[in-house]
Structures are given as structure tokens and as C-alpha cells.
Amino acid sequence: MGKDLAGKVVFITGATSGIGEETAKAFAARGAVVVASGRSADRLEALRGTLGGRTAVYRLDVRDEQAVRSVIDDVIRTLGGIDILVNNAGYGMFGDIGKMDLGAIEDMLDTNVMGVIRCTKAVLPHMLARRSGHIINIASIAGKVPTAKSAAYTATKHAVHGFTHALRMELRGSGVMVSAVNPGPVKTAFFTIADPSGQYLERVGKYAITADRVAKAIVRLAEKPRMEVDVPRFLGAGAQMYRAFPRLLDRMLHLLTDRK
């Protein structure tokens, strides 16, 4: 039997579109109290109207440490706690590292990595005091398998992957679980920023999955916690093959991904 999510308070970052939005819908369908956060107030209000019921929304930029602490403290004070934190906020940009603007790379690191760390640090004292909680970090298959023209983005997701598993070891025996979700390419607005040309999604389209599929995997992970889940599973198997035979697969991956 999995955990009953009815009445559980689930805080989701980056909930205004894509994986975050679908995850909010999936948790609400299980009877959870969804707290959706993101940078667009209009989209948050639209989401609240869609979900109805026991839903709260907060405008939040995970790059703002003071805002992160203020919002999470308010959620804990208002709703009595946070049972599950889904660190989903993030974005990607593809391109040759030598041609990318350094400021843009720093912003992606600030959002994708430090955003996860800020939210985790803000909620962790509360979860440790209650000796219960689940932190779910949305990493990526890209954090396991490098691809051409994604050095900066891969670095952010590799960092999230490493942070997740090291933190889980630190918290062993505390009652707080930490898990990673590693999606492959997802058909969302992510690619309008990551690859405006559309060439990459066109090349990997047959491997791309929907945000709804990732959301369902996140909810299943919340119901039955484990270390990590790869979506789809065969890409996780591919990541294991890459670690075992990096020279063999390096050229193949380059040919597949170099046209981002």
C-alpha cells in the first residue's frame, strides 16, 4: 500500500506551466492540499481556478532567498506544515559554452541549483522538527548523460542530482526522505527557451514524453518513496549503459544532439 496523499500539504515550485502545472493537478486529484508557486501571478490564479478546492498560490522567484523563506514560513504558519516539497522550478538554454553569455549561465545556475538549495534549506528545519517529510527534486536524465551543446544546463542538473543523493545520506534516520526525478526530453515550453530553432526536439521527438507522464511519476514517488525514478525508464537504462561504455556511446550521442 502506498501513502495516502489526502490532506497532505504539497508545495510545488515552478507550477505555472509544464511539469509543475501538471504535477499540481495530479496531486490535487489525489486529495492533497496543493500550494503552487511561480513567477506569473496571472497563471497562478488561472491554475487556482482550475484546481479549486484546497489550493493556495504564491508568487515566488526561487532566486530570491528572502522571498523563499517568507513564503515557506507563511505556508507553514497558515496550513500547519509542508509534507512534500517538489523542487521543480528551472529552465534550460542550449548552445556552445564559448558563445553563451556568462550572465545567462549564472542565472540558470542560480535558478536550477541554488533555487533547489534555497527552498530545501527553508523547509528542512520544519521537516526535521516533525521527523517527517519528503523532498522531491526534479533533476534530469541530462544530469546523468552529457550531450552536445548543453554543458551549462547539464552542469545544473548534475548538481541537482548530486545534491539530492548526498542530502539523502545526510538525513538518513531523520524521518525526511529525499528523492530525484530524472525526466528525459519533455514536450513543454521548456524548448522555446532552450532551443528556439526547434531542431533538437525534432531530432529527439520520438523519445519525448508529456508533462502529464512526468507528473504521474512524481505522484507515484510521493506515494511510494524511493531514491530516484527515471522517466521514461529506458533512458535510465541508457544512462547506465553510458557509464559502463562511455567511449562507445560518446560519438552516437554527439551525432544525435549536436544540432541543438
Secondary structure, 3 states (H helix, E strand, C coil): CCCCCCCCEEEECCCCCHHHHHHHHHHHHCCCEEEEEECCHHHHHHHHHHHCCCEEEEECCCCCHHHHHHHHHHHHHHHCCCCEEEECCCCCCCCCCCCCCHHHHHHHHHHHHHHHHHHHHHHHHHHHHHCCEEEEEECCHHHCCCCCCCHHHHHHHHHHHHHHHHHHHHCCCCCEEEEEEEECCECCCHHHHHCCCCHHHHHHHHHCECHHHHHHHHHHHHHCCCCEEEECHHHHHHHHHHHHCHHHHHHHHHHHHCCC
